[in-house]
Amino acid sequence: MPYFDIIWNDEPGGNVEHIRQHGLTPEDVEAVLQEPIRTGVSRSSGRPIAFGFTPDGRLVCVVFEQVDQVTLYPVTAFVIDE
């Protein structure tokens, strides 16, 4: 399991507010980024993307920026309806 430092911006308009608009918490997103079941590149933004499960079992997609080898900045995340 990889380890990453994850950057959170609690300011209005930051990534914490954005993911909360999608019904997710920083803990949900961190779970996906730390243990993805699949990774790739977003077709729409060209950014890295990770798919995985939240602690409560929801399948989630996280789009992020890789700041350096160990630092990630989540841009958006959303639940995938199966």
Secondary structure, 3 states (H helix, E strand, C coil): CCCCEECCCCCCCCHHHHHHCCCCCHHHHHHHHHCCCEEEECCCCCCEEEEEECCCCCEEEEEEEEEECCEEEEEEEEECCC
